[in-house]
Amino acid sequence: MSNFKQQKTKQAAIVLAAVAILGAAAFWLLRPTVAPLAPLPPVTIAVPQSLNSAPMFVAKAHGLFEKAGVNVVNKPFVMGRDALKSVLDGKADLALV
């Protein structure tokens, strides 16, 4: 390849790289900003005081709901039947039974 062709190839590569860098910078600078989400209303979960509810208590104690952006309020009940009744009565959003 002649010296002239090598020089033109290098110039074309430099121009192409500059255009790519400028395009990426423009895309990054002009991208739309995302507004932060408004806080979600709390989710009330009726939880019976039984061994089956242990995963719920562990998740709450370790802050897993907060990490996921969910505000969970535990509403304790003695039995699963009472927890379910609270959902049917509109006093809780979810129930463990």
Steps between C-alpha positions, in 0.01 A plus 500: 500500500634839415590760761216724378240225550632419848479865601142531368401179682642633829321833451172323428540283812573808715198686362278194554624460859444871570145483362428193714635667814308822432183304429532303823568819697200675344278200572616494863460874550162527327337189646175564685523509876284262698304655782521313830199291582254634751486302822258212476219459751567235764389143438330352805554127537299305754740249653398216731739428786602154380809320378375525139534878522873484581615601147293818528656593833852422374450707184368793704783474755765496227348800321433311177173685437666838547781400264234419239332837558190357665370641827355198682302522822449172686167462675524209745219248553476187712366280220505499120120500494497838677767636263291398199189659654690830533566496123137422425396784732735741322731549798806343333626471144640147522491212746715201579290199586 
